[in-house]
Amino acid sequence: MADYRNASVRSVPAAGTRTDIDQGLRSYMLKVYNLMAGGLALTGIAAYALYAMSVTTEPTAYQVRPDLFLTDLGYTVFVSPLKWVLMLAPLAMVFFLSFRVHRMSVQAAQATFWAYAAMVGLSLSTIFLVYTQESITQVFFITAAAFGALSLWGYTTKRDISGWGSFLFMGLIGVVLASIVNIFIGSGAVAFAVSVIGVLVFAGLTAYDTQQIKEMYYEGDGSAVMGRKAVMGALRLYLDFINMFLFILQLFGNRN
């Protein structure tokens, strides 16, 4: 993922410019959070909309529960080979945005972020088939509260937590590898351990990324550079929230 922190040595700003810098930083972070929140809202709308169009209580050839059936659209997106497109398309888009954002206009970067958030929503629509809507809602608010507290701490702490990066990255790699292995062995104990570790890793990443995004701010940046930084910051926090939500859902969600 592109790192926009300016590595050059900068002079300490004069006291008279401190207020302007603080206001600029607040404006920058507010834009990051607004973009992230908008992406989450779009993801939720896309996920539920596709789910609502994909299921019916009228009997069809594709039964998923005693009281629920798939429509033709539901079969196409959840059962047919198209499901792999929905699963892999968000991964391709996040790599595209990460490596190309520095060459995009701010408008193009934001449009790609919105498209990515919508695509993630389509791929996550299956959670409504697996978990009750009540538990999805409860876990969302639990995640939002935890995310807010962790991000606030990452923003306000005077402690340098940049050293967490390598440790958290190794934890993330471990979670991914263990998840892949568990696809084949199907161990409930491994799944539980992966979910617990996943929550801890993304909790740490939430605080770490918030501090890193804050440090990316530089008052001398132009509007285009600042806009692209905000998009990438929003993407990092968005990914932290989504993954923490999914791991908590695996731990505490009530299955249909």
N, C-alpha and C positions, 0 to 999 in steps of 0.2 A: 504494500500500500504506500502510496506516495507520501513522503515526509516533507511538509512545507515549512518546517522550522528553519529560520534563517541562522546558519551556523556562524556567520560573521560576528566579530566583536562590535558591540554597539556602545556608544557613550551613555552614561546615566542621564536620564532626562532632567531638566531643570525643574525645580519645585513648582514653578508656575504652570508647567504642562501636565502635572500629575492628574489634575481633575479631568482634563481632556482625555488622557489615556484611560483613566478608569471608566469614563463614559463610553469611550470607544470599545473597551473590552466588554462592558456590559451589553452594549448593542450587538457586538459580535457573538457573544455566548447566547443571547436571546434569539438571534437568528438561527444558530445551531439547534437550539432546543425546539424552536418553532418548526423547523424543517423536519426534525426527528418526529415530533408529535404528529405533524401532518402525514408523514410516511406511515406511522403506526395506524392512524385513522383510516388511511386508504387501504392498508393491508387488511384491517378488520372488515371494512365494507366489502372488499373484493372477495374475501374468504367466505363471508356469510352469504353474499349474493350468489356465488357459484354453488354453494351447498343448497340454498333454497331452490335453485333451478334444477338441481340434480337429483332431488328426492321427491317422493310423493307417497301418500298413504293409499292411493289407488293401486290395486294389485297389478304388477307387471312381471315380466319374466326374470327380473333381476331383484331378488329379495335379499336385503341385508340384515333385517331384524323382523320379528314377527309382525310388527306394525309399520314397517318402513321398506320402501322399494326404490330402486333407481330408475330414473327416466332414461331415455335414450342418450341424452346429454351426460347424465351421471355415469352410465356405462362407458361412454367414450372417454371421459376424463379420469375416471377412477379405476377402470378395469382394462381397457384396451391399451395397446402400446403407446398411445398419446400420453399416458400418465408419466412416462419417462421424460417426455418433453417438458411437462410441468415441473417435474422434480429437478431437472438439470438446467433449465433455462435461467433460473435466478442465479445459479452459480456462475454461469457464463457471463451474465450481465454485471455481477459484482466485480469480476476480474476486469471486464471491459472498462467499467467506470473507474476502477482503481488505477489502471495503467494509462488511461487516456484523458483523465480529467484535466491535467495540466495543459492539454492542447485544446480543450473545449472552451466555448463561451460560457458564461455563467448560466445563461438561459438553457443551453444544451445540457450542461451538467445537471441542473435541477430537473429538467425533463427526463433525463435518464434515471435519476434517482426516483422520481415518481413512477416511472415505468417499472423499475426494479421492485419498488414497494408493492405495486399492484400484482406483479408476477409472484412475489412471495405469498401474497394473500391467496392467489389461486392455488398455489401448491399446498398451502396450509388448510384449505377448506376441508380436508379429510378429518381434521381433528373433531369436527362436529359429528362425524360418524362414529368416532371412538369414545368421546367423552360427553358427558351431559353438559348442556348449555349453562346450567347453574355453576358447575365446577369450573368451567372455562372462565366465566365472569369473575368468580371468586379468586381464581389464580391470577387473573389479569390485574386485579386491584392489589393483591399481595405483591406481585412483581413490581407494580408501579410504585408502591410505598417503599419497597426495598431499593429499587433503582433510584428513586428520588433522594433517599437518605445517603446512599453510597456516592452518588454524583455530587451532592452538596458537600460531602466530606472531601471528595477529591478536589473540588473547586476551592474550598476554604482552607484546607490544611496547609501549614507552613512546612510540613515534612516533605522531603524529596522522595517520591516513591518511584522514580524512574528505574531503580534497580529491580523493581518487580517484573519488568517486561520479559526478561529471559525466562524467569521461573514460570510466569503465567503462560508464555508461549509453549514451554515444554509440557505444562499441564494440558494445554489445549491439544497438542499433538497426541498425548496419551489418551485423552478422551476420544478423539477421532479414531485412533487405531483400535482401542478397546471396543468401540461401537461397531466397527467393521467386523472384528473377530466375533462379536456376540451375535451378529446376523447369522452365522453358521452354527454356533453352539447353542444359542437360545437359552442362556442361563439367566434366571430371574435375579440371582445374587449379583451377577456381573452387571445386569441392567440397573439394579438399584445403586450399586457402587458408582457406576458411570454417571448416573443422574446426580448423586450427591456431589461428586467431584466437579461435574459440569456446573452446578449452581455456584460452588465456591470459586471456580476459575472465572466465570463471567461476572460474579460479584466483584472480584478483584480487578478484572478488566474494566468494569464500569468506573471505579475510582481512578484507576491508572489512565484510562483514555481521557477522562474529564480533565485531569491535570495536564496531559499532553496536549489536548486541544487548546486549553487555556494558554499554554506556553507557545503555541503556534501563532498566537496573536502578535502582530507588530504594527504599531501605529503608523509606520511609514508605507505600509502596503497600499496599493491602489485598489479601487473598488472591485476590479475583476479578480485580482489575486485573493482579496478578502472573501469574495463571493465563492470562489472555488474551495477555499479553506473551509468555509462554513458547510458546504455540501459534503466534503469528506469527513468533517467532524460529525455531522449529522448521521452519516452512513455508519461510522464506527459505533456511535452510541445506539443507533437503531439495531445493529447486529447484536450488541451486548444485551439489549432489552429482549429481543426476539428469542435469543438462545437461552437466556435465563428463564424466560416465561415457559419455554418448551420443557426444560429440565424440571422446573417446579411442577408443571402439569403432569409430567410422568411420575413424579413422586406422590402428588396429592390429588390428582384429578380422579373423579368418579367415572368409571367406564360404563358405557351403555351395555 
